[in-house]
Structures are given as structure tokens and as C-alpha cells.
Amino acid sequence: MQAMMHTDRLRPRILFVSKWLDKGGAERFVSNALQHLDPERFELRLCVFRAILGYPVPDAVPIAVLSPDPEHRARQLPGMIWRLARLLDRDRPDVVVSAYAYPSFVVGAALRLARHRPRWIARVGSNPVWHEAGLRHWWMRWLYRRADLFVANARGLMATVVEVYPVAAGRIHYQPNPTDFERIDALSAEPLDAPPEPGETGAGLVVAVGRFSAEKRIDLLIDALASLDPSRRPLLVLCGEGPLRGALEQQVARLGVADRVRFAGFCRNPFQWMRRADLFVLCSDFEGSPNALIEAQGLGVPAVATDCPFGPAEIVDPGVTGVLVPTGDAPALARAVAELLGDPERRGRMATAARERTRATFAAGPACAELARRIEQVIA
């Protein structure tokens, strides 16, 4: 059964589905899409698994919550699938957009139960080889057969998605992460609650933003910092939290660089630090399309990033807006950081180029215009 726009509506109804709307790149994608898609063109709605809404949602967008329990537990999954199926039958959206793999699992399962058959756009934000292995892979192969369109946030990711899920062949498109630079500019101008002490940033300020988990390789960045001449060590500010924080703090103490590393914790507004940074560093082993790197480049901050699959090479123009180094290579990372910190003129050129290039590519307006075309494409 095919979905069609209901003739009693002036606008097609679009339902975005996400686990929540907080602390994540996919969640920020949903928030920005809801804010920048034209409400006179689409009737926008949001469904979240849990009522955690750290990112903004327009007042006019209705929000459905699938689980009243603030803690996510595996046993809640069947109930959430059933409730989403009932929501689809009741609200009869024309298109459902799932934010990433886990919401796609729930959407695909709910579509098996629902009588109503909307179009389904499945967004892929990370490599399924790493995140959808084992039994989940086989479930997704089955569920994705109901998807009408796939969108990936990195061009390099598209071929891998098709390799893992052949059903996506001919139906997958690049969808850049829409980035609200106007909002970021305003947030970046806010004063820091605890700015660096005078002299702390004499050798420069380096900022990294991300979850303290294994693939983000913050340990690599700390090793690189420790290898620098003590007189040339910048202040490193780490914005984030995660399971490896304790291990990272121990590493900092063991290497004797505690006076050069500040753990800022999870920052609701990391842009205050980004704007003041001499360099932004991302040293992941793998990514989708890292929002923090896009945001830092859009603020005019030169970047040093690992050339990991898939996003950094599509965001950083090597030698123009930043430097790419091999994954897992602390000496190469240290050299790139030291060279750029020692060359203010080059950083200035990179800052200008980064701001112009990134805003032209990832600004919310053009990116959401592309998303709107995909939505109308799948309806037609």
C-alpha cells in the first residue's frame, strides 16, 4: 500500500522520529530541520522515545513521547514500537523521517504493525559496519526493505551503506547536516563562566568537543600534547563527558600535563570555547559527519583532524581550512598542532577560508532546502 498526501490537508504532514533531542549530532539534525523547514510548506511533528529536549523545537511543533520512563530499558522496546504504530494510525503522517539507526529500527518495526503506510526516509549518520553488527544487522536488512529513501550525512558513507544494505542502491542521497550558524554566532558571543587565567593560553588554546568514548581517541590528543616541548604546550580544553573520563584524567596526571588540560565537562554551549580557540582538534578513529568540526570551521577556527572515515575529509579542505593527519598517529597530530600554533599568519588565512567554505556548504537554509526537495520527491 502506498502513502499519498491526504486531500483534506493543505500541507503534507512530516513526522521526525528520534530517541530524544539532546547531546547528539543526529538529534541536532532533527532540531535544525524542525526549525528551518518551511512550516507553510510542511506540517511538522516530532516523536521522541524519551522526553529529553535539550535542543530547541518550535512551539508550533506537536511532540509525542513514546515512553514515560526517563530511563531507557530494553524491555520498553516492544511497547514503544506498538505505541509508534498506533501514533502512525492516528496521526497519519505522509512522511516519517528517522534520525539514525536505532530510531530507524523502531520505525521499521512499527510500520510492520501499522495499518497506515506513510513514506519512510531513513537517515544514516554513521558507518553501519561498526554500529549495526550481528543480529541488529540482519534485523535492519529486513526492516529497511520498507524504506522509500535513504539519506546519508557524508558522501563517503553512501557506498558503504549500499554495500551493507543493497536495498539502498539507487535510493540513497547525500544530505548535509543543516547547521544554524546564526544561533551559533549568538551563543559563541556569550561570556565564559570560568575563562582561562592570564598566561594560561600564552602558547595557544586548543579545543576538542565530543563524547569521551573509545572511538573519539581523546587519549591520542593527550599523548600528542605531552610530546610537545613544555614551553610550546597550549592549553587544551576538553568539552565532553563519557565513560572514559576517569581514564583520561589518570592519563593526564601520569604524563604530567594536568596544568595544561582543562576538563570542561558537557558544555551546553561549547561555541564559547570554540570562538576563542586557536585550533580545533578532532582525532577520531571513525565518524559520520561530525557536527562539532562543522561548527568550529564555520566559526572560523582552523582544524587539525584525523582523516578517518567518513566526514573530516569532506569538511576540512587540507592546507586551506585545516590539516588532516592519519588516524592513530600521535606524532603526526603533535606536529600539525605545533606547526599551526607557530604560524599565526597561516592560521588567519585558514580561519577566513574555513568560515566562508563551511557556511556555504552546511548552512541550515540551503541544507534544509535540499531536505525539503527529498521529502517532496518521496511524496511524489
N, C-alpha and C positions, 0 to 999 in steps of 0.2 A: 504494500500500500504506500503510495507516495504522499508526501506532505504538500499542501498548497496553501497559499495565503487566504485566510478567511475573508469572505466578501463583506462581512459586517464590520471590518476594521479598516481604518484609513491607512494604518501603518502596519508592517509586519512586526510580529512580537518575537523578540530575541531574548533567550534565557541563557545567561552565563552561569556556569557551574564551577565552583571552586571549593577546596577543603575549608578554607577560611579566607580572610582578606587581611593578612598580616605577615610581615617578616619573610617575604619571598619574592623572587623575580616574577614567577607566574601570577602571583597574587597582585603584584603591581601592574602587570599587563592588564588584568581584569579591571582594576580600579581606573587605570588611564583610559581604557576602552569605554567604560561606562561614562566617564566624564567628557570624552571628546567625540564619541559618535553622536550624530545629529539626532536629538530627541524628536524633531519634527519629521524625521525620515524613518526612525525606528521606535518601537515601543520597547524599552529596555527593562529587563528584570534580572534579578540576581538570586541564586540559590547557593547557600553555603552549608557545609556539614555541621560546623560549629559557629556560634555567634561571637566570633573574634574578629573585630572590624577595626584594625589599626590604620588602614588606608582609607582615604575618603571615598564616599559613594554619594552621588547626587540625591538630594532629598526626595525627588520625584520617582526614584527607582524603588519599587517594592522588593523586599528581601524575604526570602523563605529560608528557614533553618530546619535542617533535617534531623538533628539530634539535640535534645535539650541538655544533654550531659556535657559539661565543659571539657571532660577528659575523653579522648578518643580511645575506644577499645574495639578489638577485632569483633567481638560478639555483637557490636552495634551495626555491623555492615549489612546483614540481611534486612534489618528494619529500615536503614537509610535507603537501600535500593527500592524497597517496597514503597516508602513514602515519596521518593522521587517519581516512581511510576504513577502514583496517584496524582502528584502535582502536574505531571505532563497531561494526564487525562482531564484534570480540572481546568488548568490554565491554557492548554492547547497552544503552546508556542509554535511559531513557524520554523524557527531555527534554534537549536541548542548548541552552545559553544562550550566545550570542556577545556579547562585551563591547562591541564597536563595529565600525565599518565594515570594517577590514582583517580581523579575525577572522571577521566575517560572510562576507567573500569566500571565505576558506579553508573555512569550514563549508559554505557553499552548494555549493562545488565538490566537497568530499568527499562530500556527500550524493548527488551525481550518480554517484559511483563505488561507494558502499557498498551492500551488499545489505540491511543493517538500515535501517529507516526510523524514527528517533525523531521526536518533535515538536521543532520548532525555534522558539525565541524569539530574535528578533533585536533587540538593544538598539541604539538610535540615540542618540548622545551629542553630535552636532554637526550643523550645517547641511550636508546633502548637496550643496547648490548649490556650496559652497566646497571641500568635501573629496572629492567623488566626481564630478568633472567628466570630460569627454572619454570615452575608451574605458572607464574604470572605471565610469562611469555606465551605459553600455549593458550591461556585464557584470553589474552589480548588478541592473538591471531584470530580467534573465533569471534570475539566481540567487535573488532574493528571492521568486520565484513559489513556491518550496518552503517559505517561512517560514509557520508557523502563526499567529504572533502577533508584533507589534512593540511595543516599549516605548520611550518617549522620556522623557528626564530633564527636559524643560521642556514645559509645556503649549503655549507658543507655537511650539514646534518641530513639533508634531504635524501641523498643517495643511500646513507646508512639505514634510514627508516624504510626505504623501499626494499633494501636487501633483507632486513629483518621481517618486514611485513609486506610481502609482494602485493597485497591488495591495495596498497597506497600508490602503486605505479600509475602514472597519468593523472593522479588526483591529489598530488601534493604540491604546495606552493610556498614560496618564501614570504614570511610575514614579519617584518622588523618589529622589535619591541617599541611601542609608542612611548615616548619619553616627554614628560611635561617640564620643559626647561624653564618656562615662566615661573612655575611653582618652585622649582629647584633654585632658581636665581634668588627668589624671595627668602627661602629657607637658609640659603648659604650666607645671606647678609646678617642673619641673627648673631648676636654676640655669644661667644663661648662662655659657659659657666665656669670653667677652670682652664683658662688659656695657659700656654707654656710660660714658665718663668723666664725672665730676661736672661739671655745667654744660652738657654736650652737648645735653641734652634740655630745657633751660630754656624753649624756645619750643614744646616738644611733640615727640612721637615718632610718626612716620607709617611704616607698614609696608606693603609690597606683596610679594606672593608670586606667582611664575609664571615660565614659560619666557621667556627673552629672545629672542622672535621677533617678527616684524613686527606681527602682529595684536594683541599684548598692549600695544603703544603705551607702553612704559616711557619712550620719548623725550618723549611728551606730559607725563608726570608730572614729568620733569626740567625741561622748559620751564616748567611751572606753578610749580615750586619756585623756579626762578631769578627769576621775575617778582615774587615776594613781597618785601616790604621786608626787607632783611638782618636787621633786629632781630627779625623775626617768622618767620624761616625755621626750621621744625622740623628735627630730624634725620630723614632719610629712610633707612630700611633696606630694601634690595632683596634678597629671598631668592630666588635662582634662578640658573640658568646658561642658556646658549644661544648661538646663532651671532652675536647682535648685541652681546655683552658688550663687545667691543673698541670698537665704535662708540659705545656708551653711555658708556664710560669717557672717550672723547675728547670727547663732548658735555659731560660733567660738568666736565672740565678747561677747555674752551673758554668755558663760561658762568661759570666762577669759583665753583662751588659744591662743589668737592671736599671741603671741610671739613664739608659738611652732608649728604653722601651716603656711605653705607657699603654696599659690595657684600659681602654675607654669603655668597655662593656658594650652591650647592644645600644646603638645610637639611633633613636627615632629620627634624628636629623644629622646624618653623617656629612651633609654638604657643608656644614660649618667648618669641619676639618679639611674636607677636600679643597675648598676655595683657598685655604691658607697654605696648602701643600706645595712644595717644590716638585714633588714627584708622587704619582700614584703607582702602586705596585700590585700586580696580580700574579701569583705564582702557582696556579692550579695545575693538576695533572690532567684534568678534563673539565669542560664547561659545556653549557648550551650556548647562550649568548649573554654574557654577564652584564647585568644592568649597572652594577657599580662602576665597571670600566667605561660603559657608555656615558654615565653621568659625570664621571671625573673628566673624561675627554671633552664633553660638552661644556664643562665649566672652564675649559682652557688649561687643564693640568696635563703636562706631558706624562706618558706612561711607560713603565717597564713591565712587560707581561710575558709569560711563557707562551710559546707557540703551540698551545695544546689544542686538541680538537674540542670545540669547533669555532668558537666565537672570536677569540682575540685577533686572529689574522684578518677578520672581516671588519673589525672595529679600529684597530691601530694600523696606520699606514707607516710601515717601517722606515725609519730615518726622517720621516716628515712630521708625524704626530707623536712618535714614541719609538721604543726599541722592543723587538721580540727576541727572546732567548730560548734555548732548548729547555724542555721540561726536565725537572730533577737536577739541574746543573747550578749548584750554588755559586761556584766561582764565576761562571758567566753572568749570573744575576748580580753578583757583587761588582764585577767590572762595569756593567751597564749603569748601575746606580751611581758608582763613583764618577764615571765619565760624565754623566749628565749633571750631577751636582756640581762638578768642577767647571761646567761650561754654561754660565747664565745666559749668554747670548744665544746659544743653540736652543736652550730651554724656552727662551722667549719666542723664537720662531716657531717652535713646536706648539707652544701654547696657542698662538694665533691660528695656526693651521688646524689644530685639534678642535677648537671651538667651532670654526666655520664648517669643517668637514662633517663633524658628528651631528651638529644641528641640522644640516642639510639632509642627512641620511635618516635620523631617528626621531626627529621632532614629532610630537603627538599628532599634529594636524595631518601631515602627509601620510604617516603610518596608519592612522585610523581611516583615512580616505581609502587606502588600499584594503583595509579590513572590510569597510563598507562595500567595496566592489566584490569582494569574495562572498559576503553574505548575500548580496543580490544575485550573484552568479549561482549560488547553490539553491536559492529560491526559484530562480528561473529554470 
